[in-house]
Amino acid sequence: MWPPGPRGQPRRVAPTIMNDTLLTVENLKTYFFTERGVFKSVDDVSFTVPRGKTVGIVGESGSGKSVTALSILRLVSAPGKIVGGRVMVSCRGVLQYAPTGTVDLLTLEESEMRRFRGGKIAMIFQEPMTSLNPVFTIGDQIEEAVALHQKELNEAQRWEQVLEVLRLVRIPDPERAARSYPHELSGGMRQRAMIAIALGCRPEILIADEPTTALDVTVQAQVLELLRELRERLGMSLILITHDLGVVAEQADEVIVMYAGKIVEQGTVRQIFSHPRHPYTRALLEALPTFHTTGRLRTIPGSVPSLAALPRGCSFQERCDRVQQRCREEDPELMVMGEGQVARCFFPEL
Amino acid sequence: MGVYLFKRLLLIIPTFLGITLITFLIIQMAPGSPVSLKIQQMGGEGIRTETVSKAVIEQTKKLYGLDQPIHVQYLQWIKRLATFNFGDSYKDHRPVLTKIREALPVTLLLNFISIFLIYLISIPLGIFSALKSRTLLDQAVTVILFILYSLPSFWVAMILIIYLGGGEYLNLFPVAGISSQGVGELTRWGQFGNVLWHLVLPIIVLTYGGFAFLARLSRAQLLEVIRQDYIRTARAKGLSESAVILKHALRNSLIPLITLSGTLLPAMIGGSVVVEQIFSIPGMGKLGFEAVLSRDYPTVMAIAAIEALLTLVGILVSDLMYVWVDPRISFEGM
């Protein structure tokens, strides 16, 4: 199984990674090459995912958060293409043979990559209805994942594992659920089944792409609570992609705010919510309803610019209330705002 | 499920009666009748038709029951149908049922092989096209399929006969009938081989145009399914591309193709008229065609009735197949 290269020969395995980082994304660039131009959906995105923590990625539709997640798993389909960057994964404890070290997922052969997909990094998607195959039972779909990533199990053990993960995600009557087809379950149960498929792969990192967007509010809370509990119990890291700042406030340890394919602000959840530095982050927070909100909610005027025709300078200039001449001429870099907090702004909030 | 099936079977009865009634009226209204044809024949035999007295005509009509009002004739036909008595052919006075019993297996053999071949070739071709979609190969396949689709079958049949069936060129295949003379003296396998040898050209003509439709359909289906979210889920699990396509995508994309097969059989029995006629194959198509030409009402009606029944059963079967292949569909509560 592991290592992917010829045995005894270190292959694309860099020296030991620093302390407890499971995943490091460096300068990731994913572009979509269409007839209407090149869309820079993910443009120079870097972040790290510490072991056992939740990283929240927030942004509007089209900000590049889902494409970032798909790029990590190399699931971007044409005309999208990963054109640069590295996705470094710590290999400690992938399997018993695993050497200590890191590997760049973007340089792996497709067959090697498949071991990481699901096995190391699993992903769950927004629409539990359409993300489950309608013609196979829930049990079949989980068992397939178990069979792929725990090859040592026999059929009976695999089935036991299926029931085990169904119990983990708190599906009542796992035996029956395993024999059900997706359409026979409610939305919340389907999302639990999706999570069960992901868990069947025994991942160390779970990417949840808008896991609750399609669900009722009460069910949303249950699913989020379940994700938190599973992360703690199984010691997983969670990348939580959402447009809902409320979800991020409750769940995430660290927050990444994306806008037009770029990270505009990054920091701990406390930093982001109490001291947002980027005008976009501040505007997003002001658009959140609170107990004290009276009258109309604040909105951000305008809309996300087309990724094929971004203006010169800062991508947020058209919607920013602090815009100045410099913003229209120069593209700001991510600038350190405090310990662990960065923002892409020349004139940050203080 | 049981209740549903019972309802559907009950519904077949009025539909079937409707179809046969319309067929009955149409053939009765069509110009020409068995009586006038008979008189023409007599003319051919040297008897002066003008001298055939009205009495003879009346006598012939009476013999066939054609003197009675049309609704009475239809009711009598239904009455006989209830006892599976299709009457005797006007043409050679043999029981229609015997004639059909001879013809049906030939047509069924011909069409089963054709349908099987069409599916066997179209589906992999469609998958191939979908996986190579928008490449030169995919476009080449499309062009070839449409060229085949647009070639008229009688023309292709003639070309095959001229070039492969003797004449001035190759003499590889027989061009008429379904077995050689004296085939009975061969072994069982020898007979089987002889029949297959005779069927090669007819089957080519029946299949070549069928690829286009099914291959395009399976290509479109697969392309549609590949875009679905659950395919992404399957990939995210770490499945290999071939497992993603062959297991997750294929099963979903084949649903309409499997269910379609139920309605194909009656369509193909109707469609093999031309081929059977050209290759002198004594099947249902040839029997029906000749019966229509000779105003052989009992044979025409029997064939119409059988094909109506096959069509109705075929539709029912394809509906039932939906339940079988697609777990989302059930007949509970219908």
Interface residues (C-beta under 8 A of the other chain):
Chain A: L73 L75 E110 S111 R114 R115 F116 R117 G118 G119 A122 M123 F125 E127 T130 S131 L132 N133 P134 V135 F136 E144 A145 L148 H149 Y181 H183 M194 I197 C201
Chain B: Q228 D229 Y230 R232 T233 A234 R235 A236 K237 G238 L239 S240 E241 H248 R251 N252 I255 V325 D326 P327 R328
